Amino acid sequence: MRSSFRLRCICVAGIMFVVAMTWLGLDGHQDYLLDLEALRQNEKISIDGMLNMASVYAWIAIFAPFIPLLFVVVITGRQANYLPKIFWKFYGVIVVCSFVYGIYVHFNLEYQVGHKGYVECKDERVLKSKYSKRVYAPTLEECDVR
């Protein structure tokens, strides 16, 4: 009885952690949707680096599948000691596919920026070892000149 209660408490904490991590990933996806909307309205946009954008989608794929699994543990009160190898193989394929999808999203956004004739604001771009973004505007006059 006591260990079942402890297990459920740990799983509830795990659910809160996994939901928070998934929400952070979805927040990054929301940034991509806002970039698309700004592109439709001919506004200035900033595009994150390829690996930054791809890691957002991989982040979602890493944490999201564990939400239902932890709910099952909370409801049943039993530990999920054994997951078949096929689950882990499928899980790995999903994470890799979501990372590749993030790369596709990045190149698609850059293609749309180039297709609409946007120019890069070289003074506003951020190129660092752990984070990078490029800022594009419809015309050079809209770039902030320092």
Buried (B, 14 or more C-beta within 10 A) or exposed (E): EEEEEEBBEBBBEBBEEBBEBBEEBEEBBEEBEEBBEBBEEBBBBBBBBBBBBBBBBBBBBBBBBBEEBBEEBBEEEEEEEEEEEEEEEEBEEBBEEBBEBBBEBBEEBBEBBEEEEBBBBEEBBEEEEEEBBBBBBBEEEBBEEE
